[in-house]
Amino acid sequence: MIIQIATTLVFAAACLATIATIAAAPASAARRTVVVKQPPIVSPGDVLESWDARQNVLDGKRYE
């Protein structure tokens, strides 16, 4: 008698776990997050006409 009750409880727990998993799957799939990043705003004064990578490295060493 105890084995039958234990088997019934295990079966019921397995069924509840299956139902919970199936119910949660569509909910998690529907909640997708989209990250939107705005491009940087550049003004004409922000960009140098004569930009040099080597000079940029030398200038950067002054700040270290």
Secondary structure, DSSP 8 states (H G I E B T S, - for coil): -HHHHHHHHHHHHHHHHHHHHHHHHHHHHH-------------GGGS-TT--HHHHHHHHHTT-
